[in-house]
Amino acid sequence: MDEYIERVVDLTDPAANHIYNMTVDEARARVLSGRPEAVREIEGSFALLARDGKTVRLARSLDRPLRYFLAKRAAGPALIVADRIDALHAQLKREGLAGQFHPSYTRMVPAHHIVELHLIGCPDPDPTYTRFFTPQRNALPTDLDEIGRHYIGALADEIAKWLRTIPTQEPIGVCFSGGIDSGAVFVTTYHVMRKLGMSPSRLKAFTLNFGDGPDLKQARQFLDQLGLGLFLEPIEADLETLDVAETIRVLEDYKPLDVECASMGLTLCRGIRALYPGWRHLIDGDGGDENLKDYPIQENPELTIRSVVGNTMLYQEGWGVGKIKHSLTYSGGLSRSYTRTYAPAKHFGFLGFSPFTRPNVIEVAEGIPFTALTGMSVEKLYSLKGEIVARGVKAVTGLDMPVFPKRRFQHGAVRVEQLRRRVSNREGDLRKEFLAIYL
């Protein structure tokens, strides 16, 4: 093994890590230690590589994609690490190794795990995975008021940590539909800003509008009901500008719902950037549906109420590392699909933040006794989210938050039948579009 000369190329941007309680170097040392309890204590957003000789350890938060490619060289293996597939490909081209590349050969570091690699040549040993975040399930009582207070209390704490890192002159935009998650984020952000003595005049609620989508009406009704209508700013868009090929290039994925969502995200970010060239900070409600298990079970033939309620972080991580259905290329659940939020924001130069993805918030959600509260009833499961969030917002902020029926972001900005004329829901077609970038 000693005759091999390994090479590691870290293309991640250290400045993209937003860690609250330690330096990036200290966080990297914790990843290098391999101790899960040490990595769990890192607060904030991170994608980290740490190396000790031929041993490399990688870890990421849920809101940061982290990918790698292991190439063969005569001298020894070359490990390339980046946040994007196209960055891996470009580096391989620079090193004359592009002939080894295929998108399916890239690997995604799964969220909430330390990935350990040993660069010892050919054949490559399998990586090992050590979970660093293991929330306790069913830790809370069945009192919805108490659950809501804990959940939105954790949300407020994470928003406060984030706000304290932003210069006082910087404006803050909420990606806002008036739904439960973006509504809770807006109201809680408004409350926390006032509590911290920050001027709420820095705040805007950006709502994407293609002319006849239902979200703008909902967003206006939400804010007007709270007497906060002055914060609303519609972002006008033209449906004809949707470009699926562009979305897939930015997203680097082909799942129909994620392509739809990323198309809306790109359009919203493009509109904000056109109006405000210097705007940097955006906050959104991504992860809220995953936390409270609020997806239509009937749309996925693999799911039952038992699998949704009985599997830890199913929607955040998919079926889990080491399972047959876990994708090495893409990870699973929100660990995979968060690129729908991350990639559009980064593409247009925004610093995004999704407080529902923070472990302290997820930990509260996983502590909810879903089985006891639902009795394995799908209808009761769907009604829980609005109850918990509204009660929590009332307890933490004192405001009576309006609750509207669930609607996906992309289906609120534009009517589904119109969206379908611009964005295919055929996964095979979208996959071909993605692979055509490299073939």
C-alpha positions in Angstrom: 0.0 0.0 0.0 2.8 2.4 0.8 3.9 2.5 -2.9 0.7 4.3 -3.9 0.8 8.1 -3.9 -2.7 9.3 -3.3 -4.1 12.7 -4.4 -6.9 14.7 -2.8 -8.5 17.7 -4.5 -11.0 19.6 -2.3 -13.0 22.0 -4.5 -15.4 23.0 -1.7 -15.4 26.6 -0.7 -14.5 27.0 3.0 -16.3 30.4 3.1 -19.6 28.6 2.2 -19.6 27.0 5.6 -21.7 28.9 8.1 -20.8 27.5 11.5 -22.0 29.3 14.6 -20.1 27.8 17.5 -16.5 27.1 16.2 -14.1 27.8 13.4 -14.1 25.8 10.2 -10.7 24.3 11.2 -12.1 23.2 14.6 -15.1 21.6 12.8 -12.9 19.9 10.4 -10.8 18.5 13.2 -14.0 17.0 14.7 -14.8 15.3 11.4 -11.3 14.0 11.3 -11.7 12.5 14.7 -14.5 10.3 13.4 -16.4 10.7 16.7 -20.1 11.1 15.9 -20.8 13.0 19.1 -18.1 15.5 18.2 -19.6 16.1 14.7 -23.1 16.4 16.1 -22.0 19.4 18.1 -21.2 21.4 15.0 -24.0 24.0 14.7 -24.8 25.5 11.3 -24.3 24.7 7.7 -21.3 22.7 6.6 -19.7 20.5 4.0 -16.3 19.3 5.2 -13.4 17.1 4.2 -10.7 16.1 6.6 -7.6 14.0 5.9 -5.0 12.1 7.8 -2.6 10.4 5.4 -4.6 7.8 3.3 -7.7 8.2 5.5 -10.3 10.8 4.4 -13.5 11.6 6.3 -16.4 13.6 4.9 -19.5 15.1 6.5 -22.2 17.5 5.6 -25.3 19.1 7.0 -28.7 18.4 5.4 -28.7 21.7 3.5 -25.3 21.3 1.8 -24.7 18.8 -1.1 -21.3 17.2 -1.0 -20.1 14.8 -3.8 -16.9 13.0 -4.6 -15.3 11.0 -7.4 -12.5 8.5 -7.0 -10.3 8.3 -10.1 -7.5 5.9 -11.0 -4.0 7.0 -11.8 -0.8 5.0 -12.3 0.7 6.7 -9.2 -2.3 6.0 -7.0 -6.0 7.0 -6.5 -7.2 10.6 -6.9 -10.2 11.7 -4.8 -12.0 14.8 -6.0 -14.6 16.5 -3.8 -17.0 19.2 -4.7 -20.6 20.4 -4.2 -21.5 19.7 -7.9 -21.2 16.9 -10.4 -20.1 19.4 -13.2 -17.3 20.6 -10.9 -16.0 17.0 -10.5 -16.2 16.5 -14.3 -14.3 19.8 -15.0 -11.5 18.8 -12.6 -11.2 15.4 -14.2 -10.9 17.1 -17.6 -8.1 19.4 -16.3 -6.2 16.4 -15.0 -6.7 14.4 -18.2 -8.9 11.8 -16.4 -12.3 12.7 -18.0 -12.4 9.3 -19.8 -13.1 7.7 -16.4 -16.2 9.9 -15.8 -19.8 9.1 -15.8 -22.4 10.9 -13.7 -23.5 7.6 -12.1 -19.9 7.1 -10.9 -20.0 10.2 -8.7 -21.0 9.7 -5.1 -23.1 11.8 -2.7 -22.2 12.1 1.0 -25.4 11.2 2.8 -26.6 13.9 5.3 -26.0 13.1 9.0 -23.2 10.6 8.3 -19.4 10.6 8.5 -18.1 8.9 5.4 -14.7 7.3 5.7 -12.5 6.5 2.7 -9.1 4.8 2.5 -7.1 5.8 -0.5 -5.1 2.6 -0.9 -5.3 2.0 -4.6 -7.0 -0.6 -6.7 -9.5 -2.1 -6.0 -11.0 0.6 -3.9 -12.4 -0.5 -0.5 -16.0 0.4 0.2 -16.5 3.6 2.3 -17.8 3.2 5.8 -20.7 5.3 7.2 -21.1 6.4 10.8 -24.3 8.3 11.8 -23.7 11.4 13.8 -27.3 12.5 14.3 -29.7 10.0 15.9 -32.8 11.7 17.3 -34.8 10.0 19.9 -38.2 9.0 18.6 -41.5 9.5 20.5 -39.8 11.6 23.2 -42.6 14.1 23.5 -46.1 13.8 25.1 -49.2 13.8 23.1 -50.1 17.4 24.1 -50.3 19.3 20.8 -49.7 22.7 22.5 -46.5 21.4 24.1 -45.4 19.8 20.9 -46.0 23.0 19.0 -44.2 25.1 21.6 -41.1 22.9 21.4 -41.1 22.7 17.6 -41.5 26.4 16.8 -39.3 27.3 19.8 -36.5 25.3 18.2 -37.3 27.0 14.9 -37.0 30.4 16.5 -33.7 29.5 18.1 -32.2 28.5 14.8 -33.5 31.6 13.1 -32.0 33.8 15.9 -28.6 32.1 15.4 -28.7 32.8 11.7 -29.9 36.4 12.1 -27.1 37.2 14.4 -24.6 36.3 11.7 -26.0 38.8 9.1 -24.7 42.4 9.0 -27.4 44.8 10.3 -27.6 46.7 7.1 -28.4 43.5 5.0 -32.0 42.9 3.9 -33.6 39.5 4.4 -36.0 37.9 2.0 -38.5 35.1 2.8 -39.5 32.8 -0.1 -43.1 33.0 0.7 -46.3 31.2 -0.5 -48.5 31.7 2.5 -48.4 28.0 3.2 -47.8 26.5 6.6 -44.0 26.2 6.4 -43.1 29.5 4.7 -45.8 31.2 6.8 -44.3 29.9 10.0 -40.8 31.0 8.9 -42.0 34.5 8.0 -43.9 35.0 11.2 -41.2 33.6 13.4 -38.5 35.6 11.6 -40.5 38.8 12.1 -41.0 37.9 15.7 -37.4 37.1 16.4 -36.1 40.2 14.6 -38.3 42.4 16.8 -37.3 40.5 19.9 -33.6 41.0 19.1 -34.1 44.7 18.5 -33.6 44.4 14.7 -35.6 46.5 12.3 -38.3 44.5 10.5 -38.1 47.0 7.7 -35.2 44.8 6.4 -37.7 42.0 5.8 -39.6 41.2 2.6 -41.9 38.3 1.6 -41.2 37.4 -2.0 -44.0 35.5 -3.8 -43.6 34.1 -7.3 -46.5 35.1 -9.6 -47.1 33.9 -13.1 -50.4 35.8 -13.3 -53.0 33.3 -12.2 -51.3 30.9 -9.7 -53.2 30.6 -6.4 -50.2 31.4 -4.2 -50.2 35.2 -4.5 -53.8 35.4 -3.4 -53.0 33.1 -0.5 -49.9 35.0 0.5 -51.8 38.3 0.5 -54.6 36.9 2.5 -52.1 35.4 5.0 -50.3 38.6 5.6 -53.3 40.9 5.5 -55.0 38.7 8.2 -52.0 39.4 10.5 -51.8 43.1 9.6 -48.4 42.5 7.8 -49.5 43.1 4.2 -46.8 45.8 3.7 -44.1 43.1 3.6 -45.4 41.3 0.5 -43.6 41.7 -2.7 -44.8 39.7 -5.7 -42.1 38.6 -8.2 -43.7 38.7 -11.6 -42.7 36.0 -14.1 -43.5 34.7 -17.6 -44.3 31.0 -17.9 -42.6 31.1 -21.4 -39.2 31.7 -19.7 -39.2 28.3 -18.0 -36.4 26.3 -19.6 -36.2 22.6 -18.5 -32.8 22.1 -19.9 -31.5 25.0 -17.8 -33.2 23.7 -14.7 -31.6 20.3 -15.1 -28.2 21.7 -15.7 -28.4 23.7 -12.5 -30.2 21.0 -10.5 -28.1 18.1 -11.7 -31.1 15.7 -11.1 -34.1 14.5 -13.0 -36.8 13.6 -10.5 -40.0 15.3 -11.9 -41.1 17.0 -8.6 -37.6 18.3 -8.0 -37.3 19.6 -11.5 -40.6 21.4 -11.2 -39.7 22.9 -7.8 -36.2 23.9 -9.0 -37.8 25.6 -12.1 -39.9 27.7 -9.7 -36.8 28.4 -7.5 -34.7 29.5 -10.5 -37.5 31.8 -11.7 -38.0 33.3 -8.2 -34.3 33.9 -7.7 -33.9 35.3 -11.2 -36.7 37.8 -10.5 -35.4 38.9 -7.1 -31.9 39.3 -8.6 -33.2 41.5 -11.4 -35.0 43.8 -8.9 -32.2 43.8 -6.3 -28.7 43.2 -7.7 -27.1 43.4 -4.2 -29.5 41.2 -2.3 -27.8 38.2 -0.6 -29.9 36.5 2.2 -32.9 34.3 1.6 -34.8 32.1 4.1 -37.4 29.5 3.2 -39.5 26.7 4.6 -37.9 23.7 2.9 -37.9 20.7 5.2 -41.1 21.5 6.9 -43.1 18.9 5.0 -40.4 16.3 5.7 -40.3 17.0 9.4 -44.1 16.5 9.9 -44.5 13.8 7.3 -46.9 15.8 5.2 -46.7 14.3 1.8 -49.5 12.5 -0.1 -48.8 8.8 0.7 -51.1 7.7 -2.1 -48.8 9.3 -4.7 -46.0 6.9 -3.9 -46.8 3.2 -4.3 -43.9 2.2 -2.1 -45.3 4.0 1.0 -47.8 3.1 3.6 -48.8 5.0 6.7 -46.8 2.4 8.7 -43.6 3.0 6.7 -44.0 6.8 7.0 -44.7 6.8 10.7 -42.4 3.9 11.6 -39.1 4.8 9.9 -36.8 7.4 11.4 -36.3 10.5 9.1 -37.7 8.6 6.1 -38.5 11.8 4.3 -35.2 13.4 5.2 -32.9 10.5 4.3 -35.0 8.1 2.2 -34.8 4.4 3.1 -31.4 5.0 4.6 -27.8 4.3 4.1 -27.0 0.7 3.4 -30.5 -0.2 2.2 -31.2 -1.6 -1.3 -33.1 1.5 -2.4 -30.4 4.0 -1.2 -28.7 5.7 -4.1 -25.0 6.0 -3.8 -25.0 8.6 -6.6 -27.8 10.8 -5.1 -28.4 9.7 -1.5 -32.1 9.8 -0.6 -35.0 11.9 0.7 -34.3 15.5 1.3 -30.6 14.6 1.6 -30.9 14.2 -2.2 -33.5 16.7 -3.2 -32.3 19.7 -1.2 -30.4 20.7 -4.4 -33.8 22.0 -5.6 -33.3 24.8 -3.1 -29.5 25.0 -2.8 -28.7 25.1 -6.5 -31.0 27.9 -7.7 -30.0 30.1 -4.8 -26.3 29.5 -5.4 -26.7 30.0 -9.2 -28.0 33.5 -8.6 -25.5 34.4 -5.8 -27.9 34.1 -2.8 -27.0 32.7 0.6 -30.0 30.5 1.4 -31.2 29.2 4.8 -33.8 26.6 5.6 -34.2 26.4 9.4 -36.4 23.3 9.3 -33.4 21.4 8.1 -31.4 22.0 11.3 -30.9 18.9 13.5 -32.3 20.7 16.6 -35.6 21.3 14.8 -35.7 17.8 13.2 -35.0 16.3 16.7 -38.2 17.8 18.0 -40.1 16.6 15.0 -38.8 13.1 15.4 -39.8 13.2 19.0 -43.5 13.6 18.1 -45.4 10.4 19.0 -47.0 10.1 15.5 -48.4 6.6 16.1 -50.2 7.6 19.2 -51.5 10.8 17.7 -52.7 9.4 14.4 -53.8 5.8 15.3 -52.3 5.0 11.9 -55.0 7.2 10.2 -53.7 9.0 7.1 -56.3 11.7 7.6 -55.2 12.4 11.1 -51.6 12.5 10.0 -52.4 15.2 7.4 -54.3 17.3 9.9 -51.4 17.3 12.5 -49.1 19.7 10.8 -51.4 22.7 10.7 -52.4 22.0 14.3 -48.9 21.7 15.6 -47.4 24.7 13.7 -50.3 27.1 14.4 -50.3 26.3 18.1 -46.5 26.6 18.2 -46.5 30.0 16.4 -49.2 31.2 18.8 -47.2 30.1 21.8 -43.9 31.6 20.7 -45.0 34.7 18.8 -48.5 35.4 20.1 -49.9 35.6 16.6 -52.7 33.6 15.2 -51.2 32.2 12.0 -53.7 31.4 9.2 -53.5 27.8 8.0 -54.4 26.9 4.4 -54.6 23.4 2.7 -51.3 22.0 1.6 -50.1 22.8 -1.9 -46.7 22.2 -3.4 -44.6 25.3 -4.2 -44.6 24.6 -7.9 -48.3 24.0 -8.0 -49.1 27.3 -6.2 -47.0 29.5 -8.4 -48.7 28.2 -11.6 -51.7 26.0 -12.2 -50.7 22.3 -12.7 -52.1 22.0 -16.2 -50.1 25.0 -17.4 -46.9 23.8 -15.7 -47.3 20.5 -17.4 -47.1 22.1 -20.8 -43.7 23.5 -20.0 -42.2 20.8 -17.7 -42.6 17.1 -18.3 -43.5 14.7 -15.5 -41.9 11.8 -17.3 -38.8 10.9 -15.3 -37.3 9.0 -18.3 -37.4 12.1 -20.5 -35.8 14.2 -17.8 -33.1 11.6 -17.1 -32.2 11.6 -20.8 -31.9 15.4 -20.7 -29.5 15.2 -17.8 -27.3 12.5 -19.3 -27.1 14.4 -22.6 -25.0 17.0 -20.8 -22.2 14.5 -20.6 -22.8 12.1 -23.4 
